[in-house]
């Protein structure tokens, strides 16, 4: 089980038992960090979990208005602060608009351009 999945599973199980969100999150983040040391460098809060869930729904094609309802927002505009396109989503959008005479793929600058940028 990945660190993210383990943490989400444990928090969901304990919240279902009626515990306080902040207390439970802190408790399970501590347990998850013992099993997954890479979590030490991560900031984990209820807000971060909300944002992660909203982004996961967006990346799986759930409409923004449904995400807004799920988050309890009055309008889709309020939800915008949670939804920032990931690099993968941006690349997918660009792939749909690539002109026919331009090779597909991520831009890779040559050594001369990189040297110039480093000199700045």
Backbone as CSV, one residue per row, in Angstrom:
resi,resn,N_x,N_y,N_z,CA_x,CA_y,CA_z,C_x,C_y,C_z
1,UNK,0.860,-1.173,0.000,0.000,0.000,0.000,0.904,1.233,0.000
2,UNK,0.612,2.217,-0.852,1.433,3.418,-0.895,1.223,4.243,0.369
3,UNK,2.162,5.154,0.631,2.056,6.018,1.811,0.762,6.815,1.781
4,UNK,0.436,7.375,0.611,-0.767,8.200,0.487,-2.018,7.366,0.765
5,UNK,-2.063,6.172,0.181,-3.239,5.310,0.375,-3.356,4.879,1.831
6,UNK,-2.240,4.519,2.441,-2.265,4.076,3.839,-2.816,5.190,4.728
7,UNK,-2.297,6.403,4.530,-2.735,7.535,5.347,-4.223,7.807,5.148
8,UNK,-4.673,7.863,3.899,-6.079,8.147,3.628,-6.973,7.068,4.234
9,UNK,-6.582,5.808,4.113,-7.378,4.708,4.656,-7.503,4.821,6.168
10,UNK,-6.376,5.054,6.846,-6.401,5.131,8.308,-7.241,6.309,8.799
11,UNK,-7.115,7.456,8.166,-7.887,8.633,8.574,-9.372,8.386,8.347
12,UNK,-9.729,7.838,7.186,-11.142,7.563,6.909,-11.731,6.598,7.925
13,UNK,-10.997,5.549,8.278,-11.487,4.572,9.240,-11.742,5.215,10.605
14,UNK,-10.838,6.079,11.048,-10.975,6.676,12.369,-12.052,7.747,12.389
15,UNK,-12.180,8.540,11.315,-13.223,9.557,11.247,-14.587,8.871,11.295
16,UNK,-14.698,7.723,10.642,-15.963,6.983,10.664,-16.340,6.584,12.088
17,UNK,-15.332,6.438,12.959,-15.584,6.093,14.356,-15.944,7.310,15.208
18,UNK,-15.958,8.529,14.615,-16.424,9.721,15.317,-15.358,10.569,15.974
19,UNK,-14.085,10.444,15.597,-13.025,11.249,16.203,-12.932,12.633,15.579
20,UNK,-12.203,13.563,16.232,-11.983,14.903,15.701,-10.981,14.862,14.561
21,UNK,-11.244,15.613,13.506,-10.424,15.563,12.304,-8.971,15.955,12.569
22,UNK,-8.733,17.091,13.232,-7.352,17.534,13.489,-6.582,16.501,14.310
23,UNK,-7.195,16.036,15.401,-6.554,15.047,16.269,-6.248,13.767,15.496
24,UNK,-7.235,13.307,14.749,-7.067,12.061,14.007,-6.029,12.186,12.910
25,UNK,-6.046,13.305,12.236,-5.066,13.505,11.175,-3.660,13.500,11.759
26,UNK,-3.446,14.245,12.832,-2.126,14.272,13.473,-1.693,12.878,13.913
27,UNK,-2.614,12.147,14.501,-2.324,10.793,14.986,-1.903,9.872,13.838
28,UNK,-2.649,9.909,12.755,-2.371,9.001,11.651,-1.216,9.466,10.775
29,UNK,-0.988,10.765,10.717,0.193,11.257,10.005,1.444,10.772,10.731
30,UNK,1.447,10.839,12.062,2.597,10.348,12.839,2.829,8.862,12.575
31,UNK,1.766,8.074,12.557,1.891,6.635,12.288,2.378,6.387,10.859
32,UNK,1.853,7.135,9.917,2.254,6.969,8.517,3.705,7.367,8.315
33,UNK,4.160,8.408,9.019,5.555,8.847,8.887,6.529,7.791,9.408
34,UNK,6.107,7.017,10.391,6.971,5.929,10.873,7.127,4.849,9.805
35,UNK,6.078,4.625,9.043,6.116,3.601,7.995,6.651,4.135,6.676
36,UNK,6.553,5.426,6.477,6.949,6.028,5.203,7.714,7.324,5.482
37,UNK,9.031,7.226,5.682,9.836,8.395,6.070,9.757,9.585,5.103
38,UNK,9.417,9.355,3.844,9.338,10.476,2.899,8.232,11.462,3.286
39,UNK,7.304,11.028,4.137,6.242,11.935,4.593,6.761,12.989,5.565
40,UNK,7.959,12.788,6.114,8.542,13.775,7.039,8.662,15.146,6.384
41,UNK,8.942,15.150,5.094,9.154,16.409,4.384,7.855,17.010,3.863
42,UNK,6.737,16.343,4.062,5.453,16.800,3.536,4.641,17.538,4.596
43,UNK,3.956,18.592,4.176,3.032,19.296,5.056,1.659,18.667,4.848
44,UNK,1.106,18.100,5.881,-0.186,17.424,5.757,-1.168,18.073,6.716
45,UNK,-2.260,18.558,6.153,-3.291,19.227,6.947,-4.644,18.878,6.337
46,UNK,-5.732,19.174,7.037,-7.044,18.937,6.423,-7.189,19.670,5.089
47,UNK,-6.641,20.882,5.011,-6.715,21.646,3.761,-5.989,20.908,2.638
48,UNK,-4.800,20.381,2.938,-4.023,19.658,1.926,-4.786,18.417,1.468
49,UNK,-5.423,17.703,2.392,-6.210,16.528,2.017,-7.400,16.926,1.140
50,UNK,-8.041,18.045,1.467,-9.159,18.550,0.665,-8.702,18.879,-0.751
51,UNK,-7.579,19.583,-0.831,-7.029,19.961,-2.134,-6.657,18.716,-2.934
52,UNK,-5.993,17.753,-2.279,-5.579,16.524,-2.964,-6.791,15.752,-3.481
53,UNK,-7.826,15.668,-2.674,-9.041,14.960,-3.101,-9.689,15.668,-4.284
54,UNK,-9.760,16.994,-4.227,-10.354,17.762,-5.324,-9.558,17.571,-6.613
55,UNK,-8.232,17.606,-6.520,-7.390,17.412,-7.702,-7.535,16.000,-8.253
56,UNK,-7.622,15.017,-7.380,-7.790,13.635,-7.814,-9.108,13.480,-8.573
57,UNK,-10.174,14.080,-8.053,-11.464,14.035,-8.744,-11.373,14.714,-10.110
58,UNK,-10.715,15.884,-10.159,-10.567,16.619,-11.414,-9.793,15.793,-12.434
59,UNK,-8.692,15.186,-11.999,-7.863,14.398,-12.910,-8.566,13.138,-13.404
60,UNK,-9.583,12.705,-12.679,-10.347,11.542,-13.119,-11.610,11.942,-13.879
61,UNK,-11.676,13.213,-14.271,-12.732,13.662,-15.155,-14.025,14.112,-14.496
62,UNK,-14.021,14.277,-13.180,-15.229,14.748,-12.500,-15.403,16.233,-12.796
63,UNK,-16.607,16.627,-13.144,-16.912,18.010,-13.480,-16.659,18.938,-12.289
64,UNK,-16.179,20.135,-12.577,-15.877,21.113,-11.521,-17.090,21.453,-10.658
65,UNK,-18.266,21.476,-11.264,-19.454,21.798,-10.474,-19.762,20.692,-9.467
66,UNK,-19.487,19.448,-9.829,-19.687,18.334,-8.898,-18.658,18.418,-7.768
67,UNK,-17.426,18.755,-8.112,-16.381,18.920,-7.091,-16.767,20.033,-6.133
68,UNK,-17.300,21.130,-6.668,-17.731,22.256,-5.824,-18.806,21.808,-4.834
69,UNK,-19.761,21.030,-5.309,-20.806,20.515,-4.419,-20.221,19.587,-3.359
70,UNK,-19.321,18.721,-3.777,-18.694,17.763,-2.863,-17.919,18.484,-1.764
71,UNK,-17.265,19.593,-2.134,-16.503,20.372,-1.151,-17.414,21.260,-0.301
72,UNK,-18.672,21.362,-0.677,-19.600,22.191,0.073,-19.535,23.653,-0.300
73,UNK,-19.037,23.945,-1.492,-18.927,25.333,-1.928,-20.227,25.805,-2.559
74,UNK,-20.480,27.099,-2.390,-21.658,27.728,-2.951,-21.591,27.824,-4.466
75,UNK,-20.389,28.056,-4.969,-20.240,28.238,-6.409,-18.950,27.586,-6.898
76,UNK,-18.894,27.391,-8.207,-17.707,26.794,-8.825,-16.509,27.735,-8.678
77,UNK,-16.746,29.044,-8.664,-15.651,30.013,-8.536,-14.871,29.802,-7.233
78,UNK,-15.575,29.484,-6.163,-14.908,29.241,-4.884,-13.980,28.036,-4.983
79,UNK,-14.354,27.082,-5.785,-13.596,25.835,-5.942,-12.297,26.067,-6.708
80,UNK,-12.241,27.118,-7.513,-11.063,27.366,-8.339,-9.764,27.401,-7.536
81,UNK,-9.829,27.872,-6.285,-8.599,27.949,-5.487,-8.011,26.567,-5.204
82,UNK,-8.833,25.524,-5.291,-8.359,24.160,-5.062,-7.838,23.498,-6.324
83,UNK,-8.317,23.963,-7.453,-8.067,23.251,-8.698,-7.025,23.953,-9.554
84,UNK,-5.822,23.475,-9.477,-4.738,23.966,-10.311,-4.287,22.802,-11.172
85,UNK,-4.259,23.004,-12.457,-3.915,21.916,-13.363,-2.499,21.411,-13.094
86,UNK,-2.352,20.110,-13.062,-1.041,19.497,-12.905,-0.298,19.581,-14.235
87,UNK,1.009,19.330,-14.207,1.807,19.360,-15.428,1.252,18.358,-16.439
88,UNK,0.850,17.192,-15.970,0.289,16.170,-16.871,-0.980,16.674,-17.554
89,UNK,-1.855,17.339,-16.781,-3.091,17.863,-17.359,-2.792,18.957,-18.383
90,UNK,-1.788,19.789,-18.102,-1.410,20.850,-19.039,-0.860,20.247,-20.324
91,UNK,-0.043,19.195,-20.184,0.519,18.543,-21.371,-0.584,17.908,-22.217
92,UNK,-1.584,17.315,-21.574,-2.703,16.719,-22.309,-3.475,17.786,-23.067
93,UNK,-3.677,18.931,-22.427,-4.385,20.030,-23.091,-3.582,20.545,-24.279
94,UNK,-2.279,20.705,-24.094,-1.431,21.171,-25.187,-1.376,20.164,-26.324
95,UNK,-1.391,18.872,-25.993,-1.343,17.835,-27.021,-2.544,17.932,-27.953
96,UNK,-3.655,18.427,-27.448,-4.858,18.560,-28.267,-4.780,19.759,-29.195
97,UNK,-3.841,20.684,-28.953,-3.760,21.906,-29.746,-2.467,22.030,-30.531
98,UNK,-1.623,21.013,-30.516,-0.339,21.076,-31.207,-0.547,21.207,-32.719
99,UNK,0.061,22.242,-33.317,-0.036,22.384,-34.769,0.609,21.168,-35.465
100,UNK,0.130,20.853,-36.661,0.611,19.667,-37.369,2.087,19.735,-37.741
101,UNK,2.645,20.931,-37.933,4.035,21.055,-38.377,5.035,21.149,-37.220
102,UNK,4.580,20.936,-35.995,5.453,21.005,-34.824,5.524,19.622,-34.190
103,UNK,6.757,19.143,-33.913,6.849,17.815,-33.296,6.224,17.804,-31.902
104,UNK,5.541,16.730,-31.593,4.904,16.589,-30.285,5.961,16.320,-29.221
105,UNK,5.640,16.615,-27.981,6.551,16.329,-26.876,6.947,17.573,-26.120
106,UNK,7.652,17.347,-25.027,8.095,18.434,-24.163,9.321,19.108,-24.775
107,UNK,9.374,20.421,-24.676,10.499,21.188,-25.212,11.761,20.877,-24.441
108,UNK,12.836,20.615,-25.148,14.150,20.355,-24.548,15.137,21.395,-25.098
109,UNK,15.529,22.370,-24.281,16.465,23.391,-24.767,17.838,22.786,-25.042
110,UNK,18.546,23.381,-26.011,19.889,22.882,-26.307,20.894,23.434,-25.295
111,UNK,22.105,22.902,-25.321,23.139,23.286,-24.352,23.476,24.773,-24.425
112,UNK,23.465,25.339,-25.622,23.793,26.756,-25.782,22.776,27.633,-25.044
113,UNK,21.504,27.339,-25.175,20.472,28.112,-24.485,20.586,27.937,-22.973
114,UNK,20.818,26.723,-22.517,20.972,26.478,-21.078,22.176,27.235,-20.515
115,UNK,23.275,27.249,-21.253,24.471,27.985,-20.813,24.179,29.470,-20.707
116,UNK,23.464,30.010,-21.695,23.083,31.421,-21.655,22.231,31.720,-20.435
117,UNK,21.220,30.892,-20.169,20.318,31.115,-19.035,21.081,31.033,-17.701
118,UNK,22.022,30.105,-17.611,22.819,29.995,-16.383,23.692,31.220,-16.146
119,UNK,24.081,31.865,-17.244,24.973,33.034,-17.122,24.229,34.281,-16.647
120,UNK,22.938,34.264,-16.686,22.152,35.446,-16.280,22.209,35.695,-14.808
